[in-house]
Amino acid sequence: MANKSDSGQRDLLVITQAMTIKWLEKKVMDLQKQLHLLESHAMNCSLPNSNSREGLVSMA
């Protein structure tokens, strides 16, 4: 009977670990998307050339 109990606990551990891995993979993908968006935003919001007219516009 103990062998069956050990097997059940092992199965539960494997399932728990698999669920944790899936959650972590999703978290990594979400963070990669967030990073990509932030990088794109940073590229679009770069400061204009100080010699250009846009550089003279007030930020207020």
A tleap script that builds the chain and sets N, CA, C and O, in Angstrom:
source leaprc.protein.ff14SB
mol = sequence {
  NMET ALA ASN LYS SER ASP SER GLY GLN ARG
  ASP LEU LEU VAL ILE THR GLN ALA MET THR
  ILE LYS TRP LEU GLU LYS LYS VAL MET ASP
  LEU GLN LYS GLN LEU HIE LEU LEU GLU SER
  HIE ALA MET ASN CYS SER LEU PRO ASN SER
  ASN SER ARG GLU GLY LEU VAL SER MET CALA
}
set mol.1.N position { 0.816 -1.195 0.000 }
set mol.1.CA position { 0.000 0.000 0.000 }
set mol.1.C position { 0.866 1.268 0.000 }
set mol.1.O position { 0.509 2.259 -0.637 }
set mol.2.N position { 1.979 1.242 0.697 }
set mol.2.CA position { 2.870 2.405 0.762 }
set mol.2.C position { 3.411 2.735 -0.619 }
set mol.2.O position { 3.591 3.908 -0.943 }
set mol.3.N position { 3.673 1.725 -1.436 }
set mol.3.CA position { 4.197 1.944 -2.781 }
set mol.3.C position { 3.187 2.721 -3.622 }
set mol.3.O position { 3.572 3.603 -4.389 }
set mol.4.N position { 1.906 2.404 -3.485 }
set mol.4.CA position { 0.860 3.102 -4.223 }
set mol.4.C position { 0.765 4.560 -3.760 }
set mol.4.O position { 0.574 5.466 -4.571 }
set mol.5.N position { 0.899 4.769 -2.469 }
set mol.5.CA position { 0.868 6.121 -1.910 }
set mol.5.C position { 2.063 6.932 -2.409 }
set mol.5.O position { 1.919 8.097 -2.780 }
set mol.6.N position { 3.239 6.310 -2.415 }
set mol.6.CA position { 4.437 6.990 -2.927 }
set mol.6.C position { 4.264 7.360 -4.396 }
set mol.6.O position { 4.667 8.442 -4.825 }
set mol.7.N position { 3.668 6.462 -5.154 }
set mol.7.CA position { 3.441 6.705 -6.579 }
set mol.7.C position { 2.490 7.889 -6.768 }
set mol.7.O position { 2.704 8.730 -7.642 }
set mol.8.N position { 1.445 7.950 -5.951 }
set mol.8.CA position { 0.493 9.063 -6.033 }
set mol.8.C position { 1.137 10.384 -5.676 }
set mol.8.O position { 0.878 11.402 -6.318 }
set mol.9.N position { 1.978 10.371 -4.649 }
set mol.9.CA position { 2.675 11.599 -4.260 }
set mol.9.C position { 3.645 12.044 -5.347 }
set mol.9.O position { 3.790 13.235 -5.622 }
set mol.10.N position { 4.304 11.069 -5.956 }
set mol.10.CA position { 5.238 11.374 -7.042 }
set mol.10.C position { 4.486 11.970 -8.231 }
set mol.10.O position { 4.943 12.939 -8.838 }
set mol.11.N position { 3.332 11.389 -8.558 }
set mol.11.CA position { 2.515 11.915 -9.660 }
set mol.11.C position { 2.066 13.351 -9.369 }
set mol.11.O position { 2.101 14.216 -10.245 }
set mol.12.N position { 1.645 13.584 -8.127 }
set mol.12.CA position { 1.223 14.924 -7.734 }
set mol.12.C position { 2.379 15.920 -7.848 }
set mol.12.O position { 2.189 17.047 -8.306 }
set mol.13.N position { 3.554 15.509 -7.438 }
set mol.13.CA position { 4.740 16.364 -7.532 }
set mol.13.C position { 5.057 16.686 -8.993 }
set mol.13.O position { 5.358 17.832 -9.326 }
set mol.14.N position { 4.991 15.686 -9.855 }
set mol.14.CA position { 5.277 15.889 -11.282 }
set mol.14.C position { 4.256 16.852 -11.884 }
set mol.14.O position { 4.619 17.747 -12.647 }
set mol.15.N position { 2.988 16.670 -11.544 }
set mol.15.CA position { 1.936 17.561 -12.059 }
set mol.15.C position { 2.158 18.986 -11.562 }
set mol.15.O position { 2.038 19.943 -12.327 }
set mol.16.N position { 2.481 19.121 -10.288 }
set mol.16.CA position { 2.728 20.444 -9.711 }
set mol.16.C position { 3.919 21.113 -10.393 }
set mol.16.O position { 3.863 22.299 -10.720 }
set mol.17.N position { 4.979 20.370 -10.603 }
set mol.17.CA position { 6.153 20.927 -11.270 }
set mol.17.C position { 5.844 21.312 -12.715 }
set mol.17.O position { 6.313 22.344 -13.195 }
set mol.18.N position { 5.059 20.493 -13.408 }
set mol.18.CA position { 4.687 20.796 -14.792 }
set mol.18.C position { 3.857 22.078 -14.850 }
set mol.18.O position { 4.050 22.904 -15.741 }
set mol.19.N position { 2.940 22.241 -13.906 }
set mol.19.CA position { 2.121 23.453 -13.859 }
set mol.19.C position { 2.984 24.682 -13.557 }
set mol.19.O position { 2.775 25.751 -14.132 }
set mol.20.N position { 3.943 24.524 -12.662 }
set mol.20.CA position { 4.849 25.626 -12.332 }
set mol.20.C position { 5.677 26.015 -13.546 }
set mol.20.O position { 5.864 27.202 -13.813 }
set mol.21.N position { 6.172 25.038 -14.278 }
set mol.21.CA position { 6.956 25.303 -15.488 }
set mol.21.C position { 6.114 26.044 -16.512 }
set mol.21.O position { 6.585 27.010 -17.112 }
set mol.22.N position { 4.871 25.608 -16.726 }
set mol.22.CA position { 3.982 26.276 -17.684 }
set mol.22.C position { 3.732 27.716 -17.258 }
set mol.22.O position { 3.731 28.618 -18.096 }
set mol.23.N position { 3.519 27.943 -15.952 }
set mol.23.CA position { 3.295 29.290 -15.443 }
set mol.23.C position { 4.532 30.168 -15.674 }
set mol.23.O position { 4.413 31.321 -16.090 }
set mol.24.N position { 5.709 29.617 -15.402 }
set mol.24.CA position { 6.951 30.359 -15.590 }
set mol.24.C position { 7.194 30.669 -17.066 }
set mol.24.O position { 7.657 31.759 -17.402 }
set mol.25.N position { 6.884 29.718 -17.946 }
set mol.25.CA position { 7.038 29.959 -19.380 }
set mol.25.C position { 6.128 31.100 -19.828 }
set mol.25.O position { 6.542 31.955 -20.610 }
set mol.26.N position { 4.901 31.115 -19.338 }
set mol.26.CA position { 3.973 32.192 -19.683 }
set mol.26.C position { 4.484 33.521 -19.138 }
set mol.26.O position { 4.412 34.544 -19.819 }
set mol.27.N position { 4.992 33.507 -17.927 }
set mol.27.CA position { 5.532 34.721 -17.317 }
set mol.27.C position { 6.699 35.267 -18.150 }
set mol.27.O position { 6.791 36.475 -18.372 }
set mol.28.N position { 7.581 34.386 -18.607 }
set mol.28.CA position { 8.709 34.802 -19.452 }
set mol.28.C position { 8.189 35.428 -20.749 }
set mol.28.O position { 8.681 36.473 -21.174 }
set mol.29.N position { 7.206 34.797 -21.370 }
set mol.29.CA position { 6.652 35.344 -22.617 }
set mol.29.C position { 6.019 36.713 -22.374 }
set mol.29.O position { 6.199 37.630 -23.175 }
set mol.30.N position { 5.276 36.856 -21.270 }
set mol.30.CA position { 4.659 38.137 -20.941 }
set mol.30.C position { 5.725 39.212 -20.720 }
set mol.30.O position { 5.581 40.339 -21.196 }
set mol.31.N position { 6.781 38.868 -20.008 }
set mol.31.CA position { 7.856 39.826 -19.749 }
set mol.31.C position { 8.613 40.182 -21.031 }
set mol.31.O position { 9.043 41.323 -21.200 }
set mol.32.N position { 8.778 39.213 -21.931 }
set mol.32.CA position { 9.429 39.498 -23.210 }
set mol.32.C position { 8.585 40.471 -24.033 }
set mol.32.O position { 9.119 41.384 -24.663 }
set mol.33.N position { 7.259 40.271 -24.024 }
set mol.33.CA position { 6.370 41.191 -24.738 }
set mol.33.C position { 6.461 42.588 -24.135 }
set mol.33.O position { 6.541 43.582 -24.857 }
set mol.34.N position { 6.447 42.653 -22.806 }
set mol.34.CA position { 6.535 43.937 -22.119 }
set mol.34.C position { 7.861 44.630 -22.452 }
set mol.34.O position { 7.883 45.833 -22.712 }
set mol.35.N position { 8.945 43.887 -22.446 }
set mol.35.CA position { 10.252 44.443 -22.784 }
set mol.35.C position { 10.260 44.965 -24.210 }
set mol.35.O position { 10.772 46.053 -24.476 }
set mol.36.N position { 9.696 44.196 -25.120 }
set mol.36.CA position { 9.647 44.611 -26.524 }
set mol.36.C position { 8.860 45.918 -26.665 }
set mol.36.O position { 9.278 46.827 -27.382 }
set mol.37.N position { 7.720 46.001 -25.977 }
set mol.37.CA position { 6.929 47.229 -26.041 }
set mol.37.C position { 7.694 48.420 -25.464 }
set mol.37.O position { 7.662 49.515 -26.024 }
set mol.38.N position { 8.375 48.201 -24.353 }
set mol.38.CA position { 9.156 49.286 -23.743 }
set mol.38.C position { 10.308 49.712 -24.644 }
set mol.38.O position { 10.608 50.901 -24.754 }
set mol.39.N position { 10.953 48.743 -25.288 }
set mol.39.CA position { 12.040 49.080 -26.210 }
set mol.39.C position { 11.508 49.860 -27.405 }
set mol.39.O position { 12.132 50.823 -27.851 }
set mol.40.N position { 10.350 49.443 -27.927 }
set mol.40.CA position { 9.746 50.153 -29.058 }
set mol.40.C position { 9.362 51.562 -28.643 }
set mol.40.O position { 9.579 52.518 -29.388 }
set mol.41.N position { 8.795 51.689 -27.460 }
set mol.41.CA position { 8.404 53.006 -26.960 }
set mol.41.C position { 9.634 53.902 -26.781 }
set mol.41.O position { 9.600 55.084 -27.122 }
set mol.42.N position { 10.704 53.341 -26.254 }
set mol.42.CA position { 11.933 54.113 -26.047 }
set mol.42.C position { 12.492 54.583 -27.382 }
set mol.42.O position { 12.977 55.710 -27.487 }
set mol.43.N position { 12.433 53.746 -28.390 }
set mol.43.CA position { 12.942 54.132 -29.708 }
set mol.43.C position { 12.082 55.244 -30.306 }
set mol.43.O position { 12.607 56.147 -30.958 }
set mol.44.N position { 10.766 55.188 -30.089 }
set mol.44.CA position { 9.856 56.197 -30.641 }
set mol.44.C position { 9.916 57.511 -29.870 }
set mol.44.O position { 9.556 58.557 -30.409 }
set mol.45.N position { 10.356 57.474 -28.641 }
set mol.45.CA position { 10.375 58.666 -27.787 }
set mol.45.C position { 11.771 59.241 -27.622 }
set mol.45.O position { 12.003 60.044 -26.717 }
set mol.46.N position { 12.690 58.853 -28.463 }
set mol.46.CA position { 14.054 59.374 -28.320 }
set mol.46.C position { 14.044 60.880 -28.540 }
set mol.46.O position { 13.224 61.410 -29.290 }
set mol.47.N position { 14.964 61.552 -27.877 }
set mol.47.CA position { 15.034 63.001 -27.969 }
set mol.47.C position { 15.400 63.434 -29.379 }
set mol.47.O position { 16.250 62.819 -30.023 }
set mol.48.N position { 14.758 64.492 -29.856 }
set mol.48.CA position { 15.090 64.994 -31.204 }
set mol.48.C position { 16.477 65.617 -31.221 }
set mol.48.O position { 17.026 65.971 -30.177 }
set mol.49.N position { 17.023 65.743 -32.392 }
set mol.49.CA position { 18.334 66.366 -32.586 }
set mol.49.C position { 18.274 67.812 -32.085 }
set mol.49.O position { 17.341 68.540 -32.425 }
set mol.50.N position { 19.240 68.229 -31.296 }
set mol.50.CA position { 19.232 69.565 -30.701 }
set mol.50.C position { 19.331 70.669 -31.757 }
set mol.50.O position { 18.991 71.817 -31.471 }
set mol.51.N position { 19.785 70.351 -32.956 }
set mol.51.CA position { 19.891 71.339 -34.029 }
set mol.51.C position { 18.576 71.508 -34.788 }
set mol.51.O position { 18.437 72.447 -35.572 }
set mol.52.N position { 17.632 70.635 -34.573 }
set mol.52.CA position { 16.375 70.685 -35.313 }
set mol.52.C position { 15.383 71.614 -34.616 }
set mol.52.O position { 15.549 71.937 -33.440 }
set mol.53.N position { 14.359 72.038 -35.344 }
set mol.53.CA position { 13.329 72.909 -34.786 }
set mol.53.C position { 12.554 72.202 -33.678 }
set mol.53.O position { 12.131 72.848 -32.720 }
set mol.54.N position { 12.360 70.888 -33.790 }
set mol.54.CA position { 11.616 70.139 -32.768 }
set mol.54.C position { 12.314 70.254 -31.424 }
set mol.54.O position { 11.656 70.202 -30.385 }
set mol.55.N position { 13.616 70.406 -31.421 }
set mol.55.CA position { 14.370 70.520 -30.190 }
set mol.55.C position { 14.087 71.814 -29.453 }
set mol.55.O position { 14.388 71.931 -28.265 }
set mol.56.N position { 13.502 72.802 -30.156 }
set mol.56.CA position { 13.215 74.085 -29.542 }
set mol.56.C position { 11.818 74.171 -28.932 }
set mol.56.O position { 11.505 75.149 -28.253 }
set mol.57.N position { 10.983 73.178 -29.159 }
set mol.57.CA position { 9.612 73.178 -28.647 }
set mol.57.C position { 9.661 73.003 -27.126 }
set mol.57.O position { 10.389 72.158 -26.606 }
set mol.58.N position { 8.873 73.818 -26.431 }
set mol.58.CA position { 8.822 73.763 -24.973 }
set mol.58.C position { 8.176 72.468 -24.524 }
set mol.58.O position { 7.201 72.018 -25.127 }
set mol.59.N position { 8.710 71.859 -23.465 }
set mol.59.CA position { 8.169 70.624 -22.908 }
set mol.59.C position { 7.038 70.921 -21.924 }
set mol.59.O position { 6.408 69.977 -21.448 }
set mol.60.N position { 6.747 72.181 -21.594 }
set mol.60.CA position { 5.729 72.549 -20.601 }
set mol.60.C position { 4.340 72.419 -21.106 }
set mol.60.O position { 3.389 72.697 -20.376 }
savepdb mol mol.pdb
quit
